[in-house]
Amino acid sequence: MLWLGAQGLSVGEIAEQLSIRPATVKTHFERAYLKLGAHDRAAAVASAFRLGLIR
């Protein structure tokens, strides 16, 4: 899901593409922030790129 955020998609667009609720997308992002030690989407995406989790 973070890779979709890296492509610039909004929460609503991600939810639509994955056929899930926007609240679920937000929850997944919040959990990713915690695991990556990030405080926002940009920092999480940067960390994920650095760690090789997304390309």
Stockholm file with secondary structure:
# STOCKHOLM 1.0

chainA/1-55         MLWLGAQGLSVGEIAEQLSIRPATVKTHFERAYLKLGAHDRAAAVASAFRLGLIR
#=GR chainA/1-55 SS CHHHHHTTCCHHHHHHHHTSCHHHHHHHHHHHHHHHTCSSHHHHHHHHHHTTSCC
#=GC SS_cons        CHHHHHTTCCHHHHHHHHTSCHHHHHHHHHHHHHHHTCSSHHHHHHHHHHTTSCC
//
